[in-house]
Amino acid sequence: MLVVAAPDVGEFGALSVTVWVMLVWLGVAGSAFIDAALTGAMRVLSATTTASLSTLVTPVSIVVAWSVLDEAPTWAAVAGSVVSSPEWRS
């Protein structure tokens, strides 16, 4: 992913401390929410079903950003979604 992000690395250097704090918070809070939702799902669904559904998080996020926020997906986002798919890791 460093190769994919390399062209945009200059943008990260220009961010203020406040923006960095917000980005870290977004990552931490977002991850905590997803983990809590998956833990709750495993109380009523099997672990296999929950794991299968969890693979939809990234593609659904891209679709929501595109349809609701009018933010067209970049090739890097699509590539990241494909690479994060469990089929590629096995």
C-alpha positions as a Markdown table, in Angstrom:
| # | Residue | x | y | z |
|---|---|---|---|---|
| 1 | Met | 0.0 | 0.0 | 0.0 |
| 2 | Leu | 3.0 | 2.3 | 0.4 |
| 3 | Val | 3.5 | 2.2 | -3.4 |
| 4 | Val | -0.2 | 3.1 | -3.9 |
| 5 | Ala | 0.0 | 6.0 | -1.4 |
| 6 | Ala | 3.4 | 7.3 | -2.5 |
| 7 | Pro | 2.1 | 9.8 | -5.0 |
| 8 | Asp | 0.0 | 11.5 | -2.3 |
| 9 | Val | 2.6 | 11.5 | 0.5 |
| 10 | Gly | 3.1 | 15.2 | 0.1 |
| 11 | Glu | -0.4 | 15.9 | 1.2 |
| 12 | Phe | 0.1 | 14.2 | 4.5 |
| 13 | Gly | 3.1 | 16.4 | 5.3 |
| 14 | Ala | 1.0 | 19.5 | 4.9 |
| 15 | Leu | -1.6 | 18.4 | 7.5 |
| 16 | Ser | -1.9 | 20.3 | 10.8 |
| 17 | Val | -1.6 | 18.6 | 14.2 |
| 18 | Thr | -5.4 | 19.1 | 14.6 |
| 19 | Val | -6.1 | 17.3 | 11.4 |
| 20 | Trp | -3.7 | 14.4 | 12.4 |
| 21 | Val | -5.6 | 14.1 | 15.7 |
| 22 | Met | -8.9 | 14.0 | 13.9 |
| 23 | Leu | -7.6 | 11.3 | 11.4 |
| 24 | Val | -6.3 | 9.2 | 14.3 |
| 25 | Trp | -9.6 | 9.6 | 16.1 |
| 26 | Leu | -11.5 | 8.6 | 13.0 |
| 27 | Gly | -9.4 | 5.4 | 12.6 |
| 28 | Val | -9.7 | 4.5 | 16.3 |
| 29 | Ala | -13.4 | 5.3 | 16.7 |
| 30 | Gly | -14.2 | 3.7 | 13.4 |
| 31 | Ser | -12.3 | 0.5 | 14.2 |
| 32 | Ala | -13.9 | 0.3 | 17.7 |
| 33 | Phe | -17.4 | 0.7 | 16.2 |
| 34 | Ile | -16.8 | -2.1 | 13.7 |
| 35 | Asp | -15.3 | -4.4 | 16.3 |
| 36 | Ala | -18.3 | -3.8 | 18.6 |
| 37 | Ala | -20.8 | -4.4 | 15.8 |
| 38 | Leu | -19.1 | -7.6 | 14.8 |
| 39 | Thr | -18.9 | -8.8 | 18.4 |
| 40 | Gly | -22.6 | -8.1 | 18.8 |
| 41 | Ala | -23.3 | -9.9 | 15.5 |
| 42 | Met | -21.5 | -13.0 | 16.8 |
| 43 | Arg | -24.0 | -13.1 | 19.7 |
| 44 | Val | -26.8 | -13.9 | 17.3 |
| 45 | Leu | -25.0 | -15.3 | 14.2 |
| 46 | Ser | -22.3 | -17.9 | 13.7 |
| 47 | Ala | -18.7 | -16.8 | 13.6 |
| 48 | Thr | -18.5 | -18.0 | 9.9 |
| 49 | Thr | -21.5 | -15.9 | 8.9 |
| 50 | Thr | -20.2 | -12.9 | 10.8 |
| 51 | Ala | -16.7 | -13.2 | 9.2 |
| 52 | Ser | -18.3 | -13.5 | 5.8 |
| 53 | Leu | -20.4 | -10.4 | 6.4 |
| 54 | Ser | -17.4 | -8.4 | 7.7 |
| 55 | Thr | -15.7 | -8.7 | 4.3 |
| 56 | Leu | -18.4 | -6.3 | 3.0 |
| 57 | Val | -17.3 | -3.4 | 5.2 |
| 58 | Thr | -14.8 | -1.9 | 2.7 |
| 59 | Pro | -16.8 | -2.3 | -0.5 |
| 60 | Val | -20.0 | -1.0 | 1.2 |
| 61 | Ser | -18.0 | 2.0 | 2.6 |
| 62 | Ile | -16.8 | 2.9 | -1.0 |
| 63 | Val | -20.4 | 2.6 | -2.3 |
| 64 | Val | -21.8 | 4.8 | 0.5 |
| 65 | Ala | -19.1 | 7.4 | 0.0 |
| 66 | Trp | -19.9 | 7.4 | -3.7 |
| 67 | Ser | -23.7 | 7.5 | -3.5 |
| 68 | Val | -24.2 | 9.6 | -0.3 |
| 69 | Leu | -21.2 | 11.8 | -0.2 |
| 70 | Asp | -20.7 | 12.1 | -4.0 |
| 71 | Glu | -17.1 | 11.1 | -3.6 |
| 72 | Ala | -16.1 | 9.0 | -6.6 |
| 73 | Pro | -13.8 | 6.0 | -5.7 |
| 74 | Thr | -10.2 | 6.3 | -6.7 |
| 75 | Trp | -8.3 | 3.4 | -8.2 |
| 76 | Ala | -6.4 | 3.1 | -4.9 |
| 77 | Ala | -9.6 | 2.6 | -2.9 |
| 78 | Val | -10.8 | 0.0 | -5.3 |
| 79 | Ala | -7.4 | -1.7 | -5.3 |
| 80 | Gly | -7.4 | -1.7 | -1.5 |
| 81 | Ser | -10.8 | -3.2 | -1.3 |
| 82 | Val | -9.8 | -6.0 | -3.6 |
| 83 | Val | -6.5 | -6.6 | -1.8 |
| 84 | Ser | -8.2 | -6.7 | 1.6 |
| 85 | Ser | -10.6 | -9.4 | 0.4 |
| 86 | Pro | -10.0 | -12.7 | 2.2 |
| 87 | Glu | -9.8 | -14.6 | -1.1 |
| 88 | Trp | -6.6 | -12.8 | -1.9 |
| 89 | Arg | -5.0 | -13.7 | 1.4 |
| 90 | Ser | -5.5 | -17.4 | 1.3 |
